[in-house]
Amino acid sequence: MSPHSLLAIAFSLTPRLRIRRWAALSSRRHSMFFFRLLIMFSLTNYLLFLPAVLFITLLPGPDFAIVVKTALLSGRRQALACAFGINCGVAVHTIAAILGISAVIAGSAELFAVLKWAGAAYLFYLGLRSLLASRRHESHEDGAPIEAAAAALQNAKAETPAAAFRSGLFCNLLNPKVVLFVLTFFPQFMDAALPAGPQLALMGVTWAFLGLAWLAVLVVMMDRIRPIFGRPAFQRWLNRTMGVILILFGLRLAAARN
C-alpha cells in the first residue's frame, strides 16, 4: 500500500476518532455533572435528615433494653457485639428496601403479620429467658459471701459475643416497625428526581452509624457502673425487670395493627 493511500485512510479516520473522543468526554462530563447534581440536591435533605434520625435513634426501645441488659449482666464485649448485630439488622433492612423486598412485606398483610408475630415471639423468648435467669440467683441473698457473688457473675457471663450478636441481629430483623420506618420515614427526605437507591443507602448507612455510635457510648456508660451492681440481688432484680420490659415490648408489637 502506497504512502498516499495510508495518508488518505488516516484522514478519513480522523473525524471518527474525534467524534468518539468527544462522545467519551461528553459522557464523562455528563456523569460528573450528574454526580455533582446528586450531591447538591441531596445535601439539604440530608442535613434535615440527620437531626431527625438522631432524635429517633436516641429514643429507648427493644434495642436499647437488650443492650443495657447485656452490658450490665454479661459485659462490654457481649454488649458491643449485640449493638453491632442490631445495626447489621439496620443494614439488612436498608438493602431490603432498595431491592423492593420491604415494600412487598409492607404491602402484604400476611407477610407483615408473620414478621410481626415472629418479632413478638422473639421478644417473648428473650424476656422469658431473662426471667428464668433471675431464678439462678434466688439462693444468693443480700448477705451472701463474695465467693457466691463471684460465682453468680460467672454464670451471668455465660452468653458469648456470638450469642449476643445474634440476639441483637434478630431483635432488629424481626421488628416490622423498622420495615415501616425505612419505607415511610426515609422517603420524606429523598429527592424524587434522583435515583432512590443511593439515597436510601446513604440514609441507611447514616442511621446504622449513628445507632452504633450511640449504643457504644451506652455500653461504655453501663460498663462503668457495672461493678457497683455485682451483687446477686441486683442481678436478680435486673433480670426480672428487663424480662418484664422485653415481654411488654413483645405484647405491644403483637397488639400493633397491621
C-alpha positions in Angstrom: 0.0 0.0 0.0 1.4 3.4 -1.0 2.1 6.2 1.5 -0.6 8.3 -0.2 -3.2 5.6 0.5 -2.2 5.4 4.1 -2.4 9.1 4.4 -5.9 9.1 2.9 -7.1 6.4 5.3 -5.7 8.3 8.3 -7.5 11.5 7.2 -10.7 9.5 6.8 -10.5 8.0 10.3 -9.6 11.3 12.0 -13.2 12.6 12.1 -14.4 9.3 13.6 -11.7 9.4 16.2 -12.6 12.9 17.1 -16.3 12.1 17.4 -15.6 9.1 19.6 -13.2 11.2 21.8 -15.8 13.9 22.0 -18.5 11.4 22.9 -16.4 9.9 25.7 -15.5 13.3 27.0 -19.2 14.4 26.9 -20.3 11.2 28.7 -17.7 11.8 31.4 -18.8 15.4 31.8 -22.4 14.4 32.0 -21.7 11.7 34.6 -19.6 14.2 36.7 -22.4 16.7 36.4 -25.0 14.2 37.5 -22.8 13.2 40.5 -22.5 16.8 41.5 -26.2 17.3 41.0 -26.9 14.4 43.2 -24.7 15.8 45.9 -26.0 19.3 45.6 -29.7 18.4 45.7 -29.5 15.8 48.4 -27.3 17.8 50.7 -30.1 20.0 52.0 -32.4 16.9 52.6 -29.5 15.0 54.2 -28.9 17.9 56.7 -32.5 17.8 57.6 -32.4 14.0 57.9 -29.5 13.9 60.4 -31.1 15.6 63.4 -34.4 13.8 62.8 -32.9 10.3 62.6 -30.6 11.1 65.6 -33.6 12.0 67.7 -35.3 8.7 66.8 -32.1 6.8 67.4 -31.9 8.1 71.0 -35.5 7.0 71.8 -35.5 3.9 74.0 -36.9 0.7 72.6 -36.2 -3.0 72.5 -32.7 -2.5 71.1 -32.0 -0.1 74.0 -33.3 -2.5 76.5 -31.4 -5.6 75.2 -28.1 -3.6 75.0 -28.4 -2.3 78.6 -29.3 -5.8 79.9 -26.3 -7.4 78.1 -23.9 -4.6 79.2 -24.9 -4.9 82.9 -25.1 -8.7 83.1 -22.7 -10.0 80.5 -20.0 -7.4 79.9 -18.7 -4.9 77.4 -17.6 -7.3 74.7 -21.0 -9.0 74.6 -22.9 -5.7 74.6 -20.8 -4.3 71.8 -21.4 -7.5 69.8 -25.2 -7.1 70.5 -25.0 -3.4 69.3 -23.2 -4.5 66.2 -25.8 -7.1 65.5 -28.6 -4.6 65.8 -27.0 -2.2 63.3 -26.3 -5.1 60.9 -30.1 -5.6 61.0 -30.5 -1.9 60.0 -28.2 -2.6 57.1 -30.2 -5.6 56.0 -33.5 -3.6 56.2 -31.9 -0.9 54.1 -30.8 -3.4 51.4 -34.3 -4.9 51.5 -35.8 -1.5 50.9 -33.5 -0.8 48.0 -34.4 -4.2 46.4 -38.1 -3.7 47.0 -38.5 -6.6 49.4 -39.6 -4.3 52.2 -42.4 -2.8 50.0 -43.6 -6.3 49.3 -43.7 -7.2 53.0 -45.4 -3.9 53.9 -48.0 -4.4 51.1 -48.9 -8.0 52.1 -51.0 -8.3 55.2 -50.0 -12.0 55.6 -46.2 -11.4 55.3 -46.4 -8.4 57.6 -48.4 -10.4 60.2 -45.9 -13.3 60.0 -43.0 -10.8 60.6 -44.9 -9.1 63.4 -45.7 -12.3 65.3 -42.2 -13.7 64.8 -40.8 -10.4 66.3 -43.2 -10.6 69.2 -42.3 -14.2 69.8 -38.6 -13.5 69.8 -39.1 -10.7 72.4 -41.2 -13.1 74.5 -38.4 -15.6 74.3 -35.8 -13.0 75.4 -38.0 -11.8 78.2 -38.7 -15.4 79.5 -35.1 -16.3 79.3 -34.2 -13.2 81.4 -36.9 -14.2 83.9 -35.6 -17.7 84.1 -32.0 -16.4 84.6 -33.2 -14.4 87.6 -34.1 -17.6 89.4 -30.5 -18.7 89.3 -29.6 -16.1 91.8 -32.5 -16.7 94.2 -30.4 -18.7 96.5 -27.9 -15.8 96.9 -29.3 -13.2 99.3 -28.0 -9.7 100.0 -25.7 -11.0 102.7 -24.1 -13.7 100.5 -20.3 -14.0 100.7 -18.0 -12.6 98.0 -17.4 -16.1 96.5 -21.1 -16.6 95.9 -21.4 -13.2 94.2 -18.4 -14.0 92.0 -20.0 -17.3 91.0 -23.1 -15.5 90.1 -21.2 -13.1 87.9 -19.5 -16.0 86.2 -22.9 -17.5 85.4 -24.1 -14.2 84.1 -21.2 -14.2 81.7 -22.2 -17.4 80.1 -23.5 -15.6 77.0 -20.9 -15.4 74.3 -20.3 -12.4 72.0 -21.6 -14.5 69.1 -24.9 -15.2 71.0 -25.2 -11.6 71.9 -24.7 -10.6 68.2 -27.5 -13.0 67.2 -29.8 -11.6 69.9 -29.2 -8.0 68.6 -29.5 -9.1 64.9 -32.8 -11.0 65.3 -34.2 -8.4 67.7 -33.9 -5.8 64.9 -34.5 -8.0 61.8 -37.8 -9.4 63.2 -39.2 -5.9 64.1 -41.7 -4.9 61.4 -41.7 -1.4 62.7 -38.2 -1.0 61.3 -39.6 -2.0 57.9 -42.3 0.6 58.0 -39.8 3.2 59.4 -37.5 2.8 56.4 -40.4 2.9 53.9 -42.2 5.9 55.4 -39.5 8.0 57.1 -36.7 7.8 54.6 -38.7 9.0 51.5 -39.6 12.2 53.3 -36.0 13.3 52.8 -35.5 12.0 49.3 -35.5 13.9 46.0 -37.9 12.2 43.7 -36.0 13.4 40.6 -32.9 11.4 41.7 -32.3 7.6 41.9 -33.7 6.2 45.1 -31.1 3.5 45.7 -28.1 5.8 46.5 -30.3 8.0 48.7 -31.6 5.0 50.6 -28.2 3.6 51.0 -26.8 6.8 52.4 -29.6 7.2 54.9 -29.3 3.6 55.9 -25.6 3.8 56.5 -26.0 7.0 58.4 -28.7 5.5 60.6 -26.6 2.4 61.3 -23.5 4.5 62.1 -25.4 6.8 64.5 -27.1 3.8 66.1 -23.8 2.0 66.6 -22.1 5.1 68.0 -25.0 5.8 70.4 -25.1 2.2 71.6 -21.3 2.1 72.0 -21.5 5.1 74.3 -24.3 3.5 76.2 -22.2 0.3 76.6 -19.3 2.3 78.0 -21.6 4.1 80.4 -23.1 0.8 81.6 -19.7 -0.8 81.9 -18.5 1.9 84.2 -21.3 1.3 86.7 -21.4 -2.5 86.3 -19.1 -3.3 89.2 -21.4 -1.4 91.5 -24.3 -3.8 90.7 -22.3 -7.0 91.0 -24.4 -8.3 93.9 -26.7 -11.3 93.1 -29.7 -9.5 94.5 -29.3 -6.7 91.9 -28.7 -9.1 89.1 -31.9 -11.0 90.1 -33.8 -7.7 90.1 -32.3 -6.5 86.8 -33.1 -9.8 85.0 -36.7 -9.7 86.2 -37.1 -6.0 85.3 -35.6 -6.4 81.8 -37.6 -9.6 81.3 -40.8 -7.8 82.0 -39.8 -4.9 79.8 -39.0 -7.2 76.9 -42.2 -9.1 77.3 -44.1 -5.8 77.3 -42.4 -4.7 74.1 -43.5 -8.1 72.7 -47.1 -7.6 73.7 -47.0 -4.1 72.3 -45.7 -5.4 69.0 -48.3 -8.2 68.9 -51.1 -5.8 69.6 -50.0 -3.4 66.8 -52.4 -3.2 63.9 -51.1 -4.4 60.5 
